[in-house]
Amino acid sequence: MGSDPFKTQRGQTPSGFSDWRAQCTPFQRKVYEAALKIPRGQVWTYAEVARAIGQPQAARAVGQALKRNRWAPAIPCHRVVASDGSLGGYTAPGGLARKRRLLREESALRA
């Protein structure tokens, strides 16, 4: 994928992505920026993202913001899981099966 974190694995930038920050609420922007910091091959929990944006009680709100992420997987919400280690949700096309596949491809999830 090179140095452009906004390109999908096929090298395409999602439609409307260039101005994604202008299309988000300030809270969503914080959440998405935190998700962009999660290294490939790692996962964070919703609670860890909440702490990373300085709102440790906002884990559920983080989940709701990620649910509205229109730029997956360029904004890698698939790297965020529940505190118990379960996958949580994934509303991008392909659902949880795609989230599982993306995490396996990134070596963040075992078979």
C-alpha positions in Angstrom: 0.0 0.0 0.0 3.0 2.3 0.1 3.0 5.5 2.2 -0.6 6.5 1.5 -2.7 5.2 4.4 -5.8 6.3 2.7 -5.6 3.9 -0.2 -7.5 0.6 0.0 -5.6 -2.7 -0.4 -6.3 -2.4 -4.1 -4.6 1.0 -4.3 -7.8 3.0 -4.7 -8.8 5.9 -2.6 -12.5 5.7 -1.6 -14.9 8.1 -3.3 -15.3 11.3 -1.4 -12.3 10.5 0.8 -10.2 13.6 0.0 -12.4 15.8 2.2 -13.5 13.2 4.8 -12.6 15.5 7.7 -15.1 18.1 6.5 -17.8 15.4 6.3 -17.6 14.3 9.9 -18.6 15.7 13.3 -15.7 16.8 15.5 -16.1 13.6 17.6 -16.1 11.4 14.5 -13.0 13.1 13.3 -11.2 12.4 16.6 -12.3 8.7 16.5 -11.2 8.3 12.8 -7.9 9.9 13.4 -7.3 7.6 16.3 -8.2 4.6 14.1 -5.7 5.7 11.5 -3.0 5.5 14.2 -3.6 1.8 14.8 -0.7 -0.1 13.2 -1.5 -2.7 10.6 -1.4 -6.1 12.4 -2.7 -4.7 15.7 -6.2 -4.1 17.2 -7.4 -1.7 19.8 -10.6 -2.0 21.8 -13.4 0.6 21.6 -12.3 1.6 25.2 -8.7 2.1 24.1 -9.8 4.4 21.3 -11.9 6.3 23.8 -8.9 6.8 26.0 -6.7 7.7 23.0 -9.1 10.6 22.2 -9.2 11.8 25.8 -12.8 10.6 26.5 -12.3 7.3 28.5 -16.1 6.9 29.2 -17.0 7.1 25.5 -16.4 3.5 24.3 -20.0 3.1 23.2 -19.9 6.5 21.4 -16.7 5.3 19.7 -18.6 2.3 18.4 -21.4 4.4 17.1 -18.9 6.7 15.3 -17.1 3.8 13.7 -20.5 2.3 12.7 -20.9 5.5 10.5 -17.5 5.2 8.9 -18.1 5.5 5.2 -14.4 5.2 4.3 -13.6 1.7 5.5 -11.1 0.1 5.1 -9.1 3.3 4.3 -10.1 4.5 7.8 -9.4 1.1 9.5 -12.4 0.7 11.8 -11.9 -3.1 11.3 -8.9 -2.8 13.7 -11.2 -1.9 16.6 -12.7 -4.8 18.6 -14.7 -5.3 21.8 -13.0 -5.4 25.2 -13.7 -9.1 25.5 -11.7 -9.7 22.3 -14.8 -10.4 20.2 -15.0 -8.6 16.8 -17.8 -6.3 17.8 -19.6 -4.9 14.7 -18.7 -4.0 11.1 -21.3 -2.3 8.9 -19.1 -1.9 5.8 -20.0 -4.2 2.9 -19.2 -7.8 3.7 -20.0 -7.4 7.4 -18.2 -9.3 10.1 -16.9 -11.9 7.6 -15.0 -9.1 5.9 -13.7 -7.7 9.2 -12.4 -11.1 10.1 -10.8 -11.5 6.6 -9.1 -8.1 6.8 -7.7 -8.8 10.3 -6.4 -12.2 9.1 -4.8 -10.6 6.1 -3.1 -8.1 8.4 -2.0 -10.9 10.8 -4.0 -9.3 13.6 -6.3 -12.4 13.9 -5.4 -16.0 13.8 -7.3 -18.5 11.6 
